[in-house]
Amino acid sequence: MSCVREQKQVLRRAVRSRLRELDREELLRQSTAVWDRVFALLGDIVQPESGVVRVSHPSQNARKQPLGMGIFLSMPCGEIDTSPGISAVFASHVVSSPLTNIHSIRDVSLYIPRVGLDFEACDMDMVRVGSVEELTSFPVNRWGIPEPPKSNAAVARPGNINVLIMPGVAFDRSGGRLGQGKGYYDRFIEKMTADPGTPPPLLVAVGLDCQLIGEWDYGNCSTGKGVPISEHDRPMDYVVLPNETIKCEATQSS
């Protein structure tokens, strides 16, 4: 086993243990604070008058286009709750939400993951959904997460998603992200950016306080700073936590 792979396993076990110690009330409190910050961030890049988003990605010039947002549905336990964020997006289509700046984000196209078509391939697409009611009608997959059925053909194509909300087990200030280990998001982003003319989505990781990693003791692999990174791992543009929004490409926080 490579040292990086072993480091990742050590870190996953440790952070998952931290997450299990959070009670439901505290998890929901932190989750709500994160979504307030996410929509404040999105409010800074959405043009309210025109209903389009201006995304400035480190590798691209600023561009205007309709807001397409990919967001994951949370597992029943052990990670940030995404239901407040999803509900706020759909509420913003009708009225202003109490979440900061959500009134700026109208007519957003929301896409959620689908991985159950072939679990063995560890492949993922994202499917457009139109309401909370539609989400609740979906069958659940092996992890207890609602998932669009095969009959839903509104699959995201390159360029449809310009802001991708990313889950993870652990994060660091440089944009390092440790996922669950299956590589779903790395492969999905690669598919969405296979055409050189398609700009990458803005990658916004969301997590709880205990998931931010500084210096870490990896045992036999010594001590490392931040999340261990492999060649295929994609750095985040932002990491959003309950009390901090980290702009990773400049390692600045607000």
C-alpha positions as CSV (number, residue, x, y, z in Angstrom):
1,M,0.0,0.0,0.0
2,S,1.3,3.4,-0.9
3,C,2.0,5.9,1.8
4,V,-0.6,8.4,0.5
5,R,-3.2,5.7,0.4
6,E,-2.4,4.7,3.9
7,Q,-2.5,8.3,5.1
8,K,-6.0,8.7,3.5
9,Q,-7.3,5.7,5.3
10,V,-5.9,6.9,8.7
11,L,-7.5,10.3,8.2
12,R,-10.9,8.9,7.1
13,R,-11.1,6.7,10.2
14,A,-10.2,9.6,12.5
15,V,-12.6,12.2,11.0
16,R,-15.5,9.7,10.7
17,S,-15.0,9.1,14.4
18,R,-15.3,12.8,15.1
19,L,-18.4,13.1,13.0
20,R,-20.1,10.3,14.9
21,E,-19.6,12.2,18.1
22,L,-21.9,15.1,16.9
23,D,-25.5,14.9,18.0
24,R,-28.2,15.7,15.5
25,E,-29.0,19.1,17.0
26,E,-25.3,20.3,16.7
27,L,-25.0,18.8,13.2
28,L,-28.1,20.7,12.0
29,R,-26.9,23.9,13.6
30,Q,-23.6,23.7,11.9
31,S,-25.2,22.7,8.6
32,T,-27.5,25.7,8.6
33,A,-24.6,28.0,9.2
34,V,-22.7,26.5,6.3
35,W,-25.6,27.1,3.9
36,D,-26.0,30.7,5.0
37,R,-22.3,31.1,4.0
38,V,-22.7,29.2,0.8
39,F,-25.5,31.5,-0.4
40,A,-23.7,34.6,0.7
41,L,-20.8,33.4,-1.5
42,L,-23.1,32.7,-4.4
43,G,-24.8,36.0,-3.9
44,D,-21.4,37.6,-4.6
45,I,-21.2,36.0,-8.1
46,V,-24.8,36.2,-9.2
47,Q,-26.1,39.2,-11.1
48,P,-29.6,39.9,-9.6
49,E,-30.8,42.1,-12.4
50,S,-29.9,39.8,-15.2
51,G,-30.5,36.4,-13.5
52,V,-27.2,35.1,-14.7
53,V,-24.0,34.1,-12.8
54,R,-20.6,35.6,-13.3
55,V,-18.1,32.9,-12.2
56,S,-14.5,33.8,-11.8
57,H,-12.5,30.5,-11.9
58,P,-8.7,30.6,-11.3
59,S,-8.1,29.2,-14.8
60,Q,-10.7,31.2,-16.7
61,N,-11.8,34.7,-17.3
62,A,-15.1,35.8,-15.7
63,R,-18.1,34.6,-17.7
64,K,-21.8,35.1,-17.6
65,Q,-24.3,32.3,-17.9
66,P,-27.5,30.9,-16.2
67,L,-26.8,29.4,-12.8
68,G,-26.5,25.6,-12.9
69,M,-25.7,24.2,-9.5
70,G,-24.8,20.6,-8.6
71,I,-25.4,19.6,-5.0
72,F,-25.3,16.2,-3.3
73,L,-28.0,14.7,-1.1
74,S,-26.6,13.9,2.3
75,M,-26.4,10.5,3.8
76,P,-28.8,9.7,6.7
77,C,-25.9,10.4,9.2
78,G,-22.2,11.2,9.4
79,E,-22.0,14.3,7.2
80,I,-23.4,17.8,6.7
81,D,-27.1,18.0,6.1
82,T,-27.8,19.4,2.6
83,S,-31.6,19.6,3.0
84,P,-31.6,23.2,4.3
85,G,-29.6,24.3,1.2
86,I,-31.8,22.4,-1.2
87,S,-35.0,23.7,0.3
88,A,-33.6,27.2,0.1
89,V,-32.8,26.9,-3.6
90,F,-36.4,25.8,-4.4
91,A,-37.8,28.5,-2.1
92,S,-35.8,31.2,-3.9
93,H,-37.8,30.4,-7.1
94,V,-40.8,31.9,-5.4
95,V,-39.9,34.2,-2.5
96,S,-36.8,35.5,-0.7
97,S,-35.3,33.1,1.8
98,P,-34.0,34.1,5.2
99,L,-30.6,32.7,4.1
100,T,-28.3,35.5,3.1
101,N,-28.4,36.7,-0.5
102,I,-30.7,33.8,-1.6
103,H,-33.0,36.5,-3.1
104,S,-30.3,37.0,-5.7
105,I,-30.4,33.4,-6.9
106,R,-33.5,32.9,-9.1
107,D,-34.3,30.3,-11.7
108,V,-31.3,28.1,-10.7
109,S,-31.1,24.7,-12.4
110,L,-30.4,22.2,-9.6
111,Y,-28.7,18.9,-10.4
112,I,-28.2,16.0,-8.0
113,P,-26.0,12.8,-8.2
114,R,-27.0,9.5,-9.6
115,V,-24.6,6.6,-9.0
116,G,-26.8,3.5,-8.9
117,L,-26.9,2.7,-12.6
118,D,-23.6,0.9,-12.2
119,F,-22.2,0.7,-8.7
120,E,-19.2,-1.5,-9.7
121,A,-18.0,1.2,-12.3
122,C,-18.0,3.9,-9.6
123,D,-19.5,6.2,-12.2
124,M,-21.7,9.2,-11.6
125,D,-23.9,11.5,-13.5
126,M,-26.0,14.4,-12.2
127,V,-29.7,14.8,-13.0
128,R,-31.8,18.0,-13.0
129,V,-34.6,18.1,-10.5
130,G,-37.4,20.7,-10.2
131,S,-38.8,20.5,-6.7
132,V,-38.5,19.0,-3.2
133,E,-41.5,16.9,-4.0
134,E,-39.8,15.3,-6.9
135,L,-36.7,14.5,-4.7
136,T,-38.8,12.8,-2.1
137,S,-40.5,10.6,-4.7
138,F,-37.1,9.0,-5.7
139,P,-36.2,5.5,-4.5
140,V,-33.2,5.3,-2.2
141,N,-29.9,3.7,-3.1
142,R,-27.7,1.3,-1.0
143,W,-26.5,4.2,1.2
144,G,-30.1,5.4,2.0
145,I,-29.8,8.4,-0.3
146,P,-32.7,9.3,-2.7
147,E,-31.6,9.0,-6.3
148,P,-33.2,9.8,-9.7
149,P,-34.4,6.6,-11.5
150,K,-33.0,5.5,-14.9
151,S,-36.1,6.9,-16.5
152,N,-35.0,10.5,-15.6
153,A,-33.1,11.6,-18.7
154,A,-32.4,15.3,-17.7
155,V,-28.7,14.5,-17.3
156,A,-26.1,17.3,-17.0
157,R,-23.9,17.9,-20.0
158,P,-20.6,19.7,-20.1
159,G,-21.2,23.4,-19.4
160,N,-24.6,22.9,-17.6
161,I,-23.1,23.0,-14.1
162,N,-21.0,26.1,-13.3
163,V,-21.1,25.7,-9.4
164,L,-20.5,22.2,-8.0
165,I,-21.1,21.8,-4.2
166,M,-18.8,19.0,-3.1
167,P,-19.0,16.6,-0.2
168,G,-16.0,15.1,1.6
169,V,-14.6,13.5,4.7
170,A,-11.8,16.1,5.3
171,F,-10.5,19.4,3.9
172,D,-7.6,21.8,4.3
173,R,-6.9,25.4,3.6
174,S,-5.1,24.8,0.4
175,G,-8.1,23.2,-1.2
176,G,-7.2,19.6,-0.4
177,R,-10.3,17.4,-0.2
178,L,-10.5,13.8,1.0
179,G,-13.5,12.0,-0.4
180,Q,-15.0,8.6,0.5
181,G,-12.5,6.8,-1.7
182,K,-14.5,5.8,-4.7
183,G,-13.5,8.7,-7.0
184,Y,-17.0,9.6,-8.1
185,Y,-16.5,13.3,-8.2
186,D,-13.0,13.2,-9.8
187,R,-14.4,11.1,-12.7
188,F,-17.5,13.3,-13.0
189,I,-15.5,16.5,-13.2
190,E,-13.2,14.9,-15.8
191,K,-16.3,14.1,-17.9
192,M,-17.6,17.6,-17.6
193,T,-14.3,19.2,-18.7
194,A,-13.3,16.7,-21.4
195,D,-13.9,19.3,-24.0
196,P,-11.0,21.9,-23.8
197,G,-13.5,24.7,-24.6
198,T,-15.7,23.9,-21.6
199,P,-14.7,25.9,-18.5
200,P,-14.5,23.9,-15.3
201,P,-17.2,24.5,-12.6
202,L,-16.4,26.4,-9.5
203,L,-15.7,23.7,-6.9
204,V,-17.2,24.6,-3.5
205,A,-16.6,22.0,-0.7
206,V,-18.9,22.1,2.4
207,G,-18.2,20.6,5.7
208,L,-18.4,20.8,9.5
209,D,-15.9,22.3,11.9
210,C,-14.3,18.9,12.8
211,Q,-13.5,18.2,9.1
212,L,-10.9,21.0,8.6
213,I,-7.5,19.5,8.9
214,G,-4.2,21.1,9.8
215,E,-1.1,19.1,10.8
216,W,-1.8,15.4,11.2
217,D,0.1,12.4,12.6
218,Y,-0.2,9.6,10.1
219,G,1.7,7.0,12.2
220,N,4.1,5.0,10.0
221,C,3.8,7.6,7.3
222,S,5.0,10.3,9.7
223,T,3.4,13.7,10.1
224,G,1.8,15.7,7.3
225,K,0.2,19.0,6.9
226,G,-3.3,19.0,5.5
227,V,-5.1,16.4,3.4
228,P,-2.9,13.8,1.6
229,I,-3.1,14.3,-2.1
230,S,-2.8,12.0,-5.1
231,E,-2.2,13.0,-8.7
232,H,-5.9,12.7,-9.7
233,D,-7.3,14.7,-6.7
234,R,-8.8,18.0,-7.7
235,P,-8.3,21.0,-5.5
236,M,-11.3,23.0,-4.3
237,D,-11.8,26.7,-5.1
238,Y,-13.6,27.3,-1.8
239,V,-14.1,25.4,1.4
240,V,-17.2,26.6,3.4
241,L,-17.4,25.8,7.1
242,P,-19.9,27.0,9.8
243,N,-17.6,29.9,10.8
244,E,-15.4,30.4,7.8
245,T,-15.4,30.7,4.0
246,I,-11.9,29.7,2.7
247,K,-10.9,31.0,-0.7
248,C,-8.4,28.2,-1.5
249,E,-6.6,29.5,-4.6
250,A,-5.4,32.5,-2.6
251,T,-5.5,30.8,0.8
252,Q,-7.5,33.7,2.1
253,S,-10.5,33.4,4.4
254,S,-13.4,35.6,5.3
